[in-house]
Amino acid sequence: MSDANLSDWPTSLQESVADKNQFNLEVESERKLCELCDYLYFSEGELHFHSNELGEMSFNFEELYQYHQRQNYALSKEPLAKALAIKGTAEKRMIWDTTCGTGKDSLLIQFFGARLTSFERNPAIYLLLKDALRRFPLDFNLVFGDASKLDIIVRPEVIYYDPMYPSKKKSALARKEMRIFKDMVGEDLDSNEFLEWAMKTATERVVVKRPLEANPIKEKPSASYVGKSTRYDMYKIF
């Protein structure tokens, strides 16, 4: 973590740096960090991640939310809303996004209408998400940690799971943000075990996001909802 603009750090970032049990962030001088590979730094009012190989990354929830506001979503036609059984009723469903990642799916789920809790287990990604929520507060809870390893008090109706998977098109470069994100997070090697946990934890259904050409993680989903480049496999809990 760079000490740049230390006097301007928000309270949430200062508390995270002080919390050695969860994050164990080491603060170094900007000059020393420039010789290293990757680090977090605070500049112009927001937290950034610097990848020496790929460049800079930060999350902007305001732009994403404004984009959703410009769309004329019909929940009955949106594959993700249909998979999660979000119907726009007054009673919002309790949904866990167990792989918040860049936060884009969480924002869309929250926009569709849900009592949403999102989990992120990579500490650097979590801090970027937390800072994005500080700058543009939204009505969902963000929790640091692996959902499958935490004590559960109330089970959610729906669990949404978007595992990181290797790209089969090696020659095609993803957008810069996703390249940095994949480099930080790596592949999810515990997908099968995580899905088994999710099936035992959700009370109504589990939804798994997959590429169109990918096999289901678990055979015979109850239903699949297909979008332009993504498929949502839904497993009903009986």
Secondary structure, 3 states (H helix, E strand, C coil): CECCCHHHCCHHHHHHHHCCCCCCCCCECHHHHCCCCEEEEEECCEEEEEECCCEEECCCHHHHHHHHHHCCCCCCCCHHHHHHCCCCCCCCCEEEECCCCCCHHHHHHHHHCCEEEEEECCHHHHHHHHHHHHHCCCCCEEEECCHHHCCCCCCCCEEEECCCCCCCCCCCCCCHHHHHHHHHHCCCCCHHHHHHHHHHHCCCEEEEEEECCCCCCCCCCCEEEECCCEEEEEEECC
